[in-house]
Amino acid sequence: QVQVVESGGGLVQPGGSLRLSCAASRSIFSISDMGWYRQAPGKQRELVAGITSRSFANYADSVKGRFTISRDNDNNTVYLQMNSLKPEDTAVYYCNARLIVGIATYWGQGTQVTVSS
């Protein structure tokens, strides 16, 4: 059974930092492009950052220069380092694993990030 599990969310003040982690099943991690998405109340889910199986990264304009995505292939984990957080970053953050062959995609259950003073 394939699993994608996020952790690391929480409450942080504006300007603060958080690091999200996403552990995926060993069977898919090395052959998946990984991504972090977020969904705020009343809004559509949007891509925040993605990293390919070869570690090429891309970011939404709204987080460039503040967020960094990385992957640890030895531990089947992808990270999202979030710095200089703003209230508009408040959302449920989801991890996604998309196989580089075929169309299979897997989602985690989400982790809440709240930026508030």
C-alpha positions in Angstrom: 0.0 0.0 0.0 1.4 3.4 -1.1 1.6 6.0 1.6 2.3 9.7 1.6 2.4 11.3 5.0 3.0 15.0 5.8 4.2 16.4 9.1 5.5 19.7 10.5 2.6 22.1 10.3 1.5 24.4 13.1 1.0 27.9 14.3 3.7 30.5 13.6 4.0 34.3 13.8 4.4 36.4 10.7 8.1 36.4 9.7 8.7 33.0 11.3 9.7 29.7 9.8 8.4 26.2 9.5 9.7 23.0 7.9 7.3 20.5 6.4 8.2 16.9 5.8 6.6 14.3 3.6 7.5 10.7 3.8 6.5 8.5 0.8 6.6 4.8 0.3 10.0 3.5 -0.8 8.4 1.7 -3.7 7.4 5.0 -5.4 9.7 7.8 -4.1 12.6 7.4 -6.5 10.4 7.3 -9.5 8.2 10.2 -8.5 8.1 13.9 -9.0 7.1 15.4 -5.7 5.1 18.5 -5.0 3.7 20.6 -2.2 0.3 22.1 -2.7 -1.8 24.3 -0.5 -5.5 25.1 -0.1 -6.8 28.0 1.8 -10.5 28.3 2.8 -12.7 29.2 -0.1 -9.8 28.9 -2.6 -8.6 26.3 -5.1 -5.7 24.0 -4.3 -2.5 25.5 -5.8 1.0 24.3 -6.5 3.5 25.8 -4.1 6.7 24.0 -5.1 7.7 20.9 -7.0 10.8 18.9 -7.4 11.5 16.3 -10.0 13.0 12.8 -9.5 16.3 14.4 -10.7 15.9 17.3 -8.1 15.0 20.1 -10.5 12.8 22.5 -8.5 10.2 25.0 -9.4 8.2 27.5 -7.3 5.0 29.5 -7.3 5.8 33.2 -7.8 4.2 34.0 -4.4 6.8 31.9 -2.5 10.0 32.4 -4.6 12.9 33.5 -2.4 11.1 32.4 0.8 10.4 28.7 0.4 12.8 25.9 -0.5 11.9 22.4 -1.6 14.4 19.5 -1.3 14.4 15.8 -1.3 16.3 13.1 0.5 16.2 10.0 -1.7 17.9 7.9 0.9 15.1 8.5 3.4 12.2 8.8 0.9 11.4 12.2 2.2 10.7 15.6 0.7 10.9 18.8 2.6 9.5 22.3 2.3 11.5 24.9 4.3 9.3 28.0 4.7 10.8 31.3 5.8 9.5 34.8 6.2 6.0 33.4 6.5 3.0 35.7 5.9 -0.6 35.4 7.0 -1.5 34.7 3.3 0.5 31.5 3.6 -2.1 30.1 5.9 -3.6 26.9 4.4 -3.7 23.2 4.5 -0.5 21.9 2.8 -0.6 18.7 0.9 2.2 16.5 -0.4 1.8 14.9 -3.8 3.8 12.1 -5.4 3.4 11.7 -9.2 5.0 8.7 -10.9 7.2 9.8 -13.8 5.8 6.9 -15.8 2.1 6.5 -16.2 -0.6 8.6 -14.6 -0.6 7.5 -11.0 -0.6 10.2 -8.4 -0.8 10.0 -4.6 -1.8 12.6 -2.0 -1.1 12.9 1.7 -3.8 13.8 4.2 -2.6 17.4 4.6 -1.1 19.4 7.4 -2.4 22.8 8.7 -0.1 25.8 8.6 -1.4 28.9 10.3 0.5 32.2 10.2 -0.9 34.6 12.8 0.1 36.9 15.5 
